[in-house]
Amino acid sequence: MSTSNNKNYRPETRLVHAGTLRSQFNEMSEALFLTQGYKYDSAEDCEQRFSGKIPGYVYSRYSNPTMDMFEQRMAALEGAEAARSTATGMAAVTTALMGLVKQGDHVVAAKALFGSCRWVIEDWLPRFGVPCTLVDGKDLNAWKAAVTPNTKVLFMETPTNPTLEVYDIAAIADIAHNAGAKLVIDNVFATPLYQSPLSLGADVVVYSATKHIDGQGRVLGGVILGSEKIILDNYHQLLRQTGPSLAPFNAWIMLKGLETLAVRVERQTRTASAVADALAGHKKINRLIYPGRADHPQADIVKKQMRGGSTLCSFEIKGGKEGAFRFLNGLQLILITNNLGDAKSLITHPMTTTHQRLTPEQRAELGIGDGLVRLSCGLEHQDDIIADLMTALDQV
Ligand SMILES: Cc1ncc(COP(=O)(O)O)c(C=O)c1O
């Protein structure tokens, strides 16, 4: 099998070629290896492959050529030494955290997290004797104050879901390292194209590949990236033995999704930026958040650490939940759902979906008002998206 990994290629080129493994048939499109296991030439070959003395695939819970291609392409794109794929983004987040802690350790995380990530930190890890402290991610002093001698992990997403707050990765990485802890970043909203946390000092990056990487709403997947050492020491065995593996078919979809990632994300970002400009100051909207506009509260950090804005834009409809529902029900083109990063434009009401589990006080603290909606711009013509939004706003 041959592979094409040229480190000098730019991200767009790596997205199309990196990690390709060609079989003896020299196929053009990456092959889909739907196989659970692998045959060995002899009992000795089997023994040596199992012990790792000679390279080769053993079992698809461990690895598979299609998973491998996806992992290598992601690593090349991210500038990471190693990557491991998972069945979902949440499998990636959970493994990324659990692989770094043991009973008695402590985790500090930003409060503004996707609902399931917050559950893992707040409800799940403490069951195993790993308590957490949640802080305002914007407040560097709060991160510093929360760190204890037992802190092993700092965790955050940036931009955050759904309020698109942006946190200073380099400064928070310094806080983690001064405390002897690791910084884990959920980079879903930025995508690998707009933000490279490892180069800013983070130790581990995770993605829900379900979002922009698939990009067409088909399959779920995730990926964990970091140095060869951190992957081998903390995740390699955990993933192999517990088995949250990415199915080869889903790996193939992700691999093909990566080929068009740059084209899609660039276009969706242009659309989101145009939507934000069109909605800013609209009389039916209280607040508009877009990391790409000069009025974003952390515009200076966006400029410092991101190469692009976002394919998402959040805004608060006047009239609370009732106003938001009237607006959502008035949309004809944009689809109501809880996902993001799709070729189709999607809209979410966080209060009643992704952040339903939080108390009203917790939501208020995070700036998730009852009227807040999160729009993920798709590939439709931007004028059709804007027209749909304007018509629905008229009904509020
Ligand atoms: C920021 C963030 N992290 C993680 C996830 C989890 O990904 P998945 O649904 O692929 O498990 C999501 C969305 O679902 C998300 O928005």
The ligand as an ORCA input file, in Angstrom:
! r2SCAN-3c Opt
* xyz 0 1
  C     -19.055     21.354     20.638
  C     -19.504     19.942     20.468
  N     -18.751     18.946     20.976
  C     -19.139     17.656     20.854
  C     -20.307     17.312     20.224
  C     -20.698     15.859     20.178
  O     -20.570     15.305     18.919
  P     -21.388     13.989     18.460
  O     -22.797     14.377     18.307
  O     -20.693     13.600     17.180
  O     -21.201     12.963     19.532
  C     -21.123     18.330     19.679
  C     -22.410     18.067     18.999
  O     -23.131     17.169     19.069
  C     -20.704     19.672     19.809
  O     -21.450     20.669     19.323
*
